[in-house]
């Protein structure tokens, strides 16, 4: 059992280091050696667990948005609920968030772009469909995604002062009306 826990810890350390590297430097500038150094292991261990840089990248891109069940959320609270969910998630540990790795990498890496499309198509759209109905969700899911991803880009990657300065609650309150307008269609 101890060997299994050690293996799990090593794998987790590699993934965390990889996500941090990919988020900071993108796919092209991240190396197996750098990930291994960050994880404080030999590069051969990265290869043992993941096989290649591409397979490591794919594992680092595994994203579960952990969206709440939106069916029970009153329509007036839906925008703030969505925004709060994403902000709390990113505020928790943005360096370890695979979604931010995807966002940074999707611009230059087709694998990341495809994964981003997949995540939003298979997680955000169905969550919205549960709350809004399938037709309305189909019309708004892409626009909702632009607002959520735009927030992530400007607050956590570009770190624009006007977007990083507000406290999380103020940010949610400020953006909720725009998201409400989008959801209203």
C-alpha contacts under 8 A as a table, 3 or more apart, distances in Angstrom:
res1	aa1	res2	aa2	distance
1	X	4	X	5.17
1	X	5	X	6.40
2	X	5	X	5.13
2	X	6	X	6.15
3	X	6	X	5.07
3	X	7	X	6.09
4	X	7	X	4.99
4	X	8	X	6.12
5	X	8	X	4.99
5	X	9	X	6.10
6	X	9	X	5.06
6	X	10	X	6.12
7	X	10	X	5.10
7	X	11	X	6.12
8	X	11	X	5.12
8	X	12	X	6.06
9	X	12	X	5.04
9	X	13	X	6.01
10	X	13	X	5.05
10	X	14	X	6.18
11	X	14	X	5.15
11	X	15	X	6.23
11	X	49	X	6.85
12	X	15	X	5.09
12	X	16	X	6.05
13	X	16	X	5.16
13	X	17	X	6.10
13	X	39	X	5.51
14	X	17	X	5.16
14	X	18	X	5.96
14	X	35	X	6.82
14	X	36	X	6.92
14	X	39	X	5.52
14	X	46	X	6.79
15	X	18	X	4.95
15	X	19	X	6.01
15	X	56	X	7.64
15	X	59	X	7.46
15	X	60	X	5.88
16	X	19	X	5.19
16	X	20	X	6.20
16	X	39	X	7.93
16	X	60	X	7.99
16	X	96	X	5.87
17	X	20	X	5.16
17	X	21	X	6.11
17	X	35	X	5.50
17	X	36	X	7.67
17	X	38	X	5.68
17	X	39	X	5.67
18	X	21	X	5.05
18	X	22	X	5.89
18	X	35	X	5.44
18	X	56	X	7.47
18	X	57	X	7.49
18	X	60	X	6.59
19	X	22	X	5.11
19	X	23	X	5.81
19	X	60	X	5.72
19	X	61	X	7.99
19	X	95	X	6.99
19	X	96	X	5.80
19	X	97	X	7.21
19	X	98	X	6.35
19	X	101	X	6.18
20	X	23	X	5.14
20	X	24	X	6.06
20	X	95	X	5.31
20	X	96	X	6.10
20	X	101	X	7.74
21	X	24	X	5.15
21	X	25	X	5.69
21	X	26	X	7.13
21	X	30	X	6.02
21	X	34	X	7.84
21	X	35	X	6.72
22	X	25	X	5.25
22	X	26	X	4.43
22	X	27	X	5.56
22	X	30	X	6.05
22	X	57	X	7.89
22	X	101	X	5.85
22	X	104	X	7.95
22	X	105	X	7.31
23	X	26	X	5.79
23	X	95	X	6.92
23	X	100	X	6.37
23	X	101	X	4.32
23	X	102	X	7.75
23	X	104	X	6.05
23	X	105	X	7.34
25	X	28	X	7.61
25	X	29	X	5.56
25	X	30	X	5.99
26	X	29	X	5.91
26	X	30	X	6.29
26	X	101	X	7.58
26	X	104	X	6.42
26	X	105	X	5.24
27	X	30	X	5.43
27	X	57	X	7.52
27	X	105	X	6.32
27	X	109	X	7.20
28	X	31	X	7.97
30	X	34	X	6.85
30	X	35	X	7.47
31	X	34	X	5.22
31	X	35	X	6.38
31	X	53	X	7.54
32	X	35	X	5.15
32	X	36	X	6.07
32	X	43	X	6.20
32	X	46	X	6.98
32	X	53	X	6.44
33	X	36	X	5.08
33	X	37	X	6.09
33	X	42	X	7.94
33	X	43	X	5.40
34	X	37	X	5.04
34	X	38	X	6.19
35	X	38	X	5.13
35	X	39	X	6.16
35	X	43	X	7.80
35	X	46	X	7.96
36	X	39	X	5.00
36	X	40	X	5.88
36	X	41	X	5.17
36	X	42	X	5.80
36	X	43	X	4.99
36	X	45	X	7.73
36	X	46	X	6.44
37	X	40	X	4.82
37	X	41	X	6.14
37	X	42	X	7.27
37	X	43	X	7.62
38	X	41	X	7.85
41	X	45	X	6.72
41	X	46	X	7.97
42	X	45	X	5.55
42	X	46	X	7.33
43	X	46	X	5.27
43	X	47	X	6.65
44	X	47	X	5.05
44	X	48	X	6.05
45	X	48	X	4.80
45	X	49	X	6.19
46	X	49	X	5.34
46	X	50	X	5.93
46	X	51	X	7.30
47	X	50	X	5.17
47	X	51	X	4.40
47	X	52	X	5.76
47	X	53	X	7.92
48	X	51	X	5.76
50	X	53	X	7.60
50	X	55	X	5.72
50	X	56	X	5.30
50	X	59	X	7.99
51	X	55	X	6.31
51	X	56	X	7.37
52	X	55	X	5.19
52	X	56	X	6.17
53	X	56	X	5.00
53	X	57	X	6.04
54	X	57	X	5.01
54	X	58	X	6.15
55	X	58	X	4.94
55	X	59	X	6.19
56	X	59	X	5.11
56	X	60	X	6.09
57	X	60	X	4.97
57	X	61	X	6.18
58	X	61	X	5.12
58	X	62	X	6.80
59	X	62	X	5.49
60	X	98	X	6.20
60	X	101	X	7.90
61	X	98	X	5.31
61	X	99	X	7.23
61	X	101	X	6.99
61	X	102	X	6.31
61	X	112	X	7.34
61	X	115	X	7.36
62	X	98	X	6.58
63	X	98	X	5.84
63	X	99	X	6.29
63	X	119	X	7.01
64	X	119	X	7.92
65	X	123	X	7.13
67	X	85	X	7.30
67	X	123	X	7.70
67	X	124	X	7.79
67	X	127	X	7.26
68	X	85	X	7.90
69	X	72	X	6.92
69	X	73	X	7.87
69	X	127	X	7.01
69	X	130	X	8.00
70	X	73	X	5.20
70	X	78	X	7.42
70	X	127	X	6.37
70	X	128	X	7.15
70	X	130	X	6.53
70	X	131	X	5.25
71	X	130	X	5.49
71	X	131	X	4.55
72	X	131	X	7.63
73	X	77	X	6.38
73	X	78	X	6.02
73	X	81	X	7.93
73	X	131	X	7.48
74	X	77	X	5.38
74	X	78	X	6.32
75	X	78	X	5.17
75	X	79	X	7.97
75	X	131	X	7.92
76	X	79	X	7.21
76	X	180	X	7.75
77	X	80	X	5.62
77	X	81	X	6.01
78	X	81	X	5.02
78	X	82	X	6.15
78	X	180	X	7.74
79	X	82	X	5.35
79	X	83	X	6.20
79	X	176	X	5.20
79	X	177	X	7.50
79	X	179	X	5.55
79	X	180	X	5.44
79	X	183	X	7.69
80	X	83	X	5.09
80	X	84	X	5.79
80	X	172	X	6.03
80	X	173	X	7.01
80	X	176	X	5.27
81	X	84	X	5.20
81	X	85	X	6.08
82	X	85	X	5.19
82	X	86	X	6.47
83	X	86	X	5.34
83	X	87	X	6.04
83	X	148	X	7.25
83	X	172	X	5.85
83	X	175	X	7.83
83	X	176	X	7.18
84	X	87	X	5.10
84	X	88	X	5.82
84	X	168	X	7.86
84	X	169	X	7.74
84	X	172	X	6.16
85	X	88	X	5.39
85	X	89	X	6.14
86	X	89	X	5.06
86	X	90	X	6.18
86	X	148	X	7.54
87	X	90	X	5.17
87	X	91	X	5.82
87	X	168	X	6.73
87	X	172	X	7.90
88	X	91	X	5.03
88	X	92	X	6.01
88	X	168	X	7.78
89	X	92	X	5.30
89	X	93	X	7.22
89	X	94	X	7.57
90	X	93	X	5.81
90	X	94	X	4.61
90	X	97	X	6.93
90	X	152	X	7.92
90	X	156	X	7.83
91	X	94	X	6.05
93	X	96	X	5.66
93	X	97	X	6.61
94	X	97	X	5.08
94	X	100	X	7.00
94	X	156	X	7.19
95	X	100	X	7.60
97	X	100	X	5.55
97	X	101	X	6.72
98	X	101	X	4.86
98	X	102	X	6.12
99	X	102	X	4.98
99	X	103	X	6.14
99	X	116	X	7.89
100	X	103	X	4.90
100	X	104	X	6.14
100	X	152	X	7.27
100	X	156	X	7.99
100	X	157	X	7.77
101	X	104	X	5.33
101	X	105	X	6.01
102	X	105	X	5.10
102	X	106	X	5.55
102	X	112	X	5.50
102	X	113	X	7.21
102	X	115	X	7.52
102	X	116	X	6.29
103	X	106	X	5.39
103	X	107	X	7.34
103	X	112	X	7.88
103	X	116	X	7.41
103	X	149	X	7.53
103	X	153	X	7.37
104	X	107	X	6.58
104	X	157	X	7.53
105	X	108	X	5.78
105	X	109	X	5.71
105	X	112	X	5.86
105	X	113	X	7.44
106	X	109	X	5.18
106	X	110	X	6.40
106	X	111	X	7.43
106	X	112	X	4.58
106	X	113	X	4.11
106	X	114	X	7.80
106	X	116	X	7.14
107	X	110	X	7.76
107	X	113	X	6.87
109	X	112	X	5.42
109	X	113	X	6.31
110	X	113	X	4.86
110	X	114	X	6.00
111	X	114	X	5.21
111	X	115	X	6.23
112	X	115	X	5.01
112	X	116	X	6.11
113	X	116	X	5.07
113	X	117	X	6.29
114	X	117	X	5.16
114	X	118	X	6.16
115	X	118	X	4.91
115	X	119	X	6.09
116	X	119	X	5.16
116	X	120	X	6.33
117	X	120	X	5.42
117	X	121	X	5.99
118	X	121	X	5.07
118	X	122	X	5.87
119	X	122	X	5.35
119	X	123	X	5.68
119	X	124	X	7.32
120	X	123	X	5.33
120	X	124	X	4.85
120	X	125	X	6.33
120	X	145	X	7.27
121	X	124	X	6.21
121	X	125	X	5.40
121	X	126	X	7.51
122	X	125	X	6.36
122	X	126	X	6.40
123	X	126	X	5.65
123	X	127	X	6.20
124	X	127	X	5.18
124	X	128	X	6.14
124	X	141	X	6.90
124	X	145	X	7.79
125	X	128	X	5.17
125	X	129	X	6.04
125	X	137	X	6.35
125	X	138	X	6.94
125	X	141	X	5.40
126	X	129	X	4.82
126	X	130	X	6.20
126	X	134	X	7.93
126	X	137	X	7.88
127	X	130	X	5.23
127	X	131	X	6.63
128	X	131	X	5.10
128	X	132	X	5.75
128	X	133	X	7.34
128	X	134	X	7.84
128	X	137	X	5.38
128	X	141	X	6.96
129	X	132	X	5.14
129	X	133	X	4.50
129	X	134	X	4.51
129	X	135	X	7.61
129	X	136	X	7.35
129	X	137	X	4.87
129	X	138	X	7.46
130	X	133	X	5.81
130	X	134	X	7.36
132	X	135	X	7.99
132	X	136	X	5.95
132	X	137	X	5.80
133	X	136	X	5.78
133	X	137	X	6.03
134	X	137	X	5.10
134	X	138	X	5.98
135	X	138	X	5.20
135	X	139	X	6.54
136	X	139	X	5.21
136	X	140	X	6.33
136	X	185	X	7.45
137	X	140	X	5.13
137	X	141	X	5.47
138	X	141	X	5.72
138	X	142	X	7.84
139	X	142	X	7.37
139	X	185	X	7.37
140	X	143	X	5.29
140	X	144	X	6.06
140	X	182	X	6.61
140	X	183	X	6.07
140	X	185	X	6.57
141	X	144	X	5.13
141	X	145	X	6.11
142	X	145	X	5.02
142	X	146	X	6.35
143	X	146	X	5.08
143	X	147	X	6.53
143	X	182	X	6.79
144	X	147	X	5.25
144	X	148	X	6.30
144	X	179	X	6.84
144	X	182	X	6.75
144	X	183	X	7.34
145	X	148	X	5.12
145	X	149	X	5.85
146	X	149	X	5.23
146	X	150	X	5.68
147	X	150	X	5.02
147	X	151	X	6.14
147	X	179	X	7.26
148	X	151	X	5.16
148	X	152	X	6.38
149	X	152	X	4.97
149	X	153	X	6.03
150	X	153	X	5.04
150	X	154	X	6.10
151	X	154	X	5.36
151	X	155	X	5.85
151	X	156	X	7.91
152	X	155	X	5.41
152	X	156	X	5.38
152	X	157	X	6.83
153	X	156	X	5.81
153	X	157	X	5.02
153	X	158	X	5.95
153	X	159	X	7.78
154	X	157	X	6.04
154	X	158	X	4.94
154	X	159	X	5.50
154	X	160	X	5.59
154	X	163	X	6.54
154	X	164	X	7.97
155	X	158	X	6.31
155	X	159	X	4.65
155	X	160	X	6.05
155	X	163	X	5.36
155	X	164	X	5.18
156	X	159	X	5.36
156	X	164	X	7.73
159	X	163	X	7.08
159	X	164	X	5.96
160	X	163	X	5.42
160	X	164	X	6.03
161	X	164	X	5.00
161	X	165	X	5.65
162	X	165	X	5.66
162	X	166	X	7.38
163	X	166	X	6.39
163	X	171	X	7.71
164	X	167	X	7.86
166	X	169	X	7.98
166	X	170	X	5.82
166	X	171	X	5.75
167	X	170	X	5.27
167	X	171	X	6.16
168	X	171	X	5.04
168	X	172	X	6.21
169	X	172	X	5.14
169	X	173	X	6.15
170	X	173	X	5.04
170	X	174	X	6.00
171	X	174	X	5.08
171	X	175	X	6.13
172	X	175	X	5.30
172	X	176	X	5.78
173	X	176	X	5.41
173	X	177	X	7.64
174	X	177	X	6.91
175	X	178	X	5.51
175	X	179	X	6.40
176	X	179	X	5.10
176	X	180	X	5.93
177	X	180	X	4.88
177	X	181	X	6.22
178	X	181	X	5.15
178	X	182	X	6.42
179	X	182	X	5.00
179	X	183	X	6.13
180	X	183	X	5.06
180	X	184	X	6.07
181	X	184	X	5.11
181	X	185	X	6.62
182	X	185	X	5.28
